[in-house]
């Protein structure tokens, strides 16, 4: 009888967590790991039992070289967008994506300092794009792309 009570209590707790967490995991944010609802419930229960309190904050992490490649690809996408005739807001949004991706690059002090300098160029490019100076923004993007590519030598 004691074992039956324990099993029923465990099933009740798992079901109640499943009802609550399914609606919480319904939205998908870029850069986050997504699971099917049943997998998410199992993962949530497993993480809670291990003492991990916040499953929703789990993010994909990249090796520094992969993160740099992602940033360079996003910068190239922004350059291509400007060349195709993107509006100021679209260009600024593309540059912002590259800037956000640059936060994933981790390394020593030299890498972080160089990343900060390259990110400042992305911010300048965003400013130029918002001011309708797309040619200046494109030049800043090309400079930032060279700087981010040079980061690989510092790793």
Steps between C-alpha positions, in 0.01 A plus 500: 500500500787736586663436161168564322461833679855600404443407137168686482650808665792495254263470204286785632803727542631411154158565343460835675848609390415387148181706489679814615824460305337414167341842475820668619707328229253576221687809375827466314773762530789516252813330626324278751473124507150379423349161574176327421254546791546146635878532482481840668301359789745216546792743479334739748439221753856372457653845545289578805604171657864596435447839662502714185228757571463685171461288188372795294838678507688211339687622190717349233865587541759503224873456490676835446593424137141394421363813667735715293387324181135564594570872554689527171211329320250742655717797404517367143121463501470864608739611222300296247178653631635851453618413147154361416343829605373429850326783682669679787303304761572165332871578477510609864322178603749286306792682658340461844484123447874497433564714805291269718682194366835659585414470870544123470871531423705419807872500550779660694561868556652554156203337329248693708674833432518433127136385500397822676677710236334306219161526671540878519524500120173306485339761725629775272359311202162479675512874566584572135220269383245678718622834360450377140874495431510146367831539314675598823324214678622257234858622542478461879364148448790409271747630760322311777502183292879525459538558874285202591688277256825616664368380837567140397873573506472602866338172608 
